[in-house]
Structure formats: C-alpha cells, structure tokens
Amino acid sequence: MNILLIEDDVSLCESLCFQLNKEGFSVDICHDGEESLVWIAQQAHDMILLDRMLPSLDGISILKEIRKKEYTTPVILITALGELNDKITGLDSGADDYIVKPFAFEELMARIRSICRRPRIWENSKNITFGDLTFDSDTNQLYGKAQASCSLSKREGDLLSAFLQNKNQTLTRDILLNRIWGLDADIEGGNLDNYIHFLRRRLKSVDSSVSLKTIRGVGYRLEEEHV
C-alpha cells in the first residue's frame, strides 16, 4: 500500500515513515502544500496523510482542490486543531477522517485500517471515457471511433485504467511499475515498454485520437490529439 505523507514537521515525518515502513507500507513524503498537488495529481497513492498547517498552501485548501478535481484517494487530516468546529471544517472539506496531534501511532493505524475496509468509489466504476475512447473495465473491452473495438489483456487493462484515471498527467516509470506490477515485483523496465507498445497498437486499432506520449527521461502521458 502506497501512502503520501504531507507534513512540514521533519521529525514527525521521519518517525511516521519509519513506523509505517515497519508495518509494510511504502511512504512518500512532501513538506510543502503547493508541491503536494503535483504528487496528488499522479494518483499513485492509496491514502494521503495530510497536515492542516503547511507552507504555501494549507491542508483545507488542498482538500478542496483535490475533491473539486474528483480525486477519490482517502485522506486522513492530521492537525493540532482539535476543536469541534475544526473537525467539522476538515470533514466537510473532503477528509475521510481526522486525527489530532499528539496521537499514538496505534490510533493512526486503527484509522488507516478502518478506511481500508471501506469500498473505493472509483473501483466500482465500470466505464471510463476520454475523448473518443470508452473502456469497459468489467470486460476489458476498448471502444473507439464508430464503435470500433478490441479486447485487452488484464495487464493492458490495468495500465490503460491508470492512464485514464490520470489523463493529461505525466506518470513516471516508477509509479507505473509500482502501481501495475507491485512494489516487490521482480521485473525489468523493458516490460513496461512492451506494454506501452501494445497499448499504442490497441489505440490505433480503434482509430482513436487519444495517444500515449513519451516524456523523455520521465514516463508517459495519455492525451487527446486535436486536429
């Protein structure tokens, strides 16, 4: 499970990261509010731990921004503000849970487990559309122009879903490898290149104006070509 920890207290970050790693989680750390939006836009994390008071952009503004963009990643708001009105503001702004500093790590873990038991909304979405594309995630069937269609393998479908959920966003090679194959998978980068090649052939076969662009030295981006 991948967690994004957005917190400007370096010592707290180090402590939480150490303990979360011991529990088997992979943790990315961000100390700045504006920078966190770049991390969040990649949608490569299963959960976000978000401090309320941050440099450049506060946690409530971040919450409102990501919910406005319909990102559904669960968020636990971490803050020293524990009054009832503070909690209501955080939850109404889009937080899934709220924990007040100082807190015991065991309580944080209990809240993480609680959220993990809840169904994820985006996982229940059957059809994903972008441009002239429609992808049926139940059948792994891809539809393009004039209802041209083709079948995708499970791995191709997972990879395409990742791009469709992050359309017009550059996804790094590491993010794609971790998301599709898993953190502990023993694979080579060439595997990803092969599946990118397969997906490009699928997009061409349904005569789509959507294409996978290579961002040299970084990764790939799914975008619609406008004539």
Backbone hydrogen bonds, N-H to C=O, Kabsch-Sander energy under -0.5 kcal/mol:
donor,donor_aa,acceptor,acceptor_aa,energy
3,I,26,S,-3.2
4,L,47,M,-2.4
5,L,3,I,-0.6
5,L,28,D,-3.2
6,I,4,L,-0.7
6,I,49,L,-3.2
7,E,5,L,-0.7
7,E,30,C,-2.1
10,V,8,D,-1.0
13,C,9,D,-2.3
14,E,10,V,-2.5
15,S,11,S,-2.1
16,L,12,L,-2.8
17,C,13,C,-2.9
18,F,14,E,-2.2
19,Q,15,S,-2.2
20,L,16,L,-3.0
21,N,17,C,-2.5
22,K,18,F,-1.7
23,E,19,Q,-1.2
24,G,21,N,-1.6
25,F,20,L,-2.5
26,S,1,M,-2.5
28,D,3,I,-2.5
30,C,5,L,-2.6
33,G,55,P,-2.4
36,S,32,D,-1.6
37,L,33,G,-0.9
37,L,34,E,-0.9
38,V,34,E,-0.6
38,V,35,E,-1.0
39,W,35,E,-1.3
40,I,36,S,-2.9
41,A,37,L,-2.0
42,Q,38,V,-0.7
42,Q,39,W,-0.9
43,Q,40,I,-1.9
44,A,39,W,-0.5
46,D,2,N,-2.7
47,M,2,N,-1.2
48,I,74,P,-2.4
49,L,4,L,-2.8
50,L,48,I,-0.6
50,L,76,I,-2.6
51,D,6,I,-2.8
51,D,49,L,-0.5
52,R,78,I,-1.6
54,L,52,R,-0.7
57,L,55,P,-1.5
59,G,52,R,-3.1
62,I,58,D,-1.9
63,L,59,G,-2.6
64,K,60,I,-2.4
65,E,61,S,-2.0
66,I,62,I,-2.5
67,R,63,L,-2.3
68,K,64,K,-1.9
69,K,65,E,-1.4
70,E,67,R,-1.3
71,Y,66,I,-2.6
76,I,48,I,-2.8
77,L,75,V,-0.6
77,L,97,D,-2.4
78,I,50,L,-3.6
79,T,77,L,-0.5
79,T,99,I,-1.9
82,G,80,A,-0.9
87,K,83,E,-2.1
88,I,84,L,-2.5
89,T,85,N,-2.4
90,G,86,D,-2.2
91,L,87,K,-2.6
92,D,88,I,-2.8
93,S,89,T,-1.3
94,G,91,L,-1.1
95,A,90,G,-2.0
96,D,75,V,-2.6
97,D,75,V,-1.4
99,I,77,L,-2.9
101,K,79,T,-3.0
107,E,104,A,-0.8
108,L,104,A,-1.7
109,M,105,F,-2.5
110,A,106,E,-1.9
111,R,107,E,-2.1
112,I,108,L,-2.3
113,R,109,M,-2.6
114,S,110,A,-2.1
115,I,111,R,-2.1
116,C,112,I,-2.2
117,R,113,R,-1.2
118,R,115,I,-1.5
124,N,120,R,-0.6
124,N,121,I,-1.6
125,S,122,W,-1.1
126,K,124,N,-0.5
128,I,135,F,-2.2
130,F,133,L,-2.0
133,L,130,F,-2.6
134,T,143,Y,-2.1
135,F,128,I,-3.1
136,D,134,T,-0.5
136,D,141,Q,-2.8
137,S,126,K,-3.1
137,S,135,F,-0.9
140,N,136,D,-1.5
141,Q,136,D,-1.3
142,L,150,C,-3.0
143,Y,134,T,-2.9
144,G,148,A,-3.2
145,K,206,V,-1.6
147,Q,144,G,-1.1
148,A,145,K,-2.5
150,C,142,L,-1.8
152,L,140,N,-2.9
157,G,153,S,-2.7
158,D,154,K,-2.3
159,L,155,R,-2.3
160,L,156,E,-2.7
161,S,157,G,-2.5
162,A,158,D,-1.8
163,F,159,L,-1.8
164,L,160,L,-2.8
165,Q,161,S,-2.3
166,N,163,F,-0.9
167,K,164,L,-0.9
168,N,222,L,-3.0
169,Q,166,N,-1.8
171,L,169,Q,-0.5
171,L,220,Y,-3.0
172,T,170,T,-0.5
173,R,218,V,-1.9
176,L,172,T,-2.2
177,L,173,R,-2.7
178,N,174,D,-2.6
179,R,175,I,-2.7
180,I,176,L,-2.6
181,W,177,L,-1.9
182,G,177,L,-0.9
182,G,178,N,-0.6
185,A,182,G,-1.1
187,I,185,A,-1.2
191,N,188,E,-1.8
192,L,188,E,-0.6
192,L,189,G,-0.5
193,D,189,G,-1.6
194,N,190,G,-2.3
195,Y,191,N,-1.9
196,I,192,L,-2.3
197,H,193,D,-2.1
198,F,194,N,-2.2
199,L,195,Y,-2.5
200,R,196,I,-2.2
201,R,197,H,-1.8
202,R,198,F,-1.9
203,L,199,L,-2.7
204,K,200,R,-2.0
205,S,201,R,-2.1
206,V,202,R,-1.2
207,D,204,K,-1.5
208,S,203,L,-2.3
211,S,223,E,-3.1
213,K,211,S,-0.7
213,K,221,R,-3.2
215,I,213,K,-0.5
215,I,219,G,-2.9
216,R,214,T,-0.9
218,V,215,I,-2.7
219,G,215,I,-1.7
220,Y,171,L,-2.2
221,R,213,K,-2.1
222,L,169,Q,-0.5
223,E,211,S,-2.5
223,E,221,R,-0.6
225,E,209,S,-3.0
227,V,225,E,-0.5
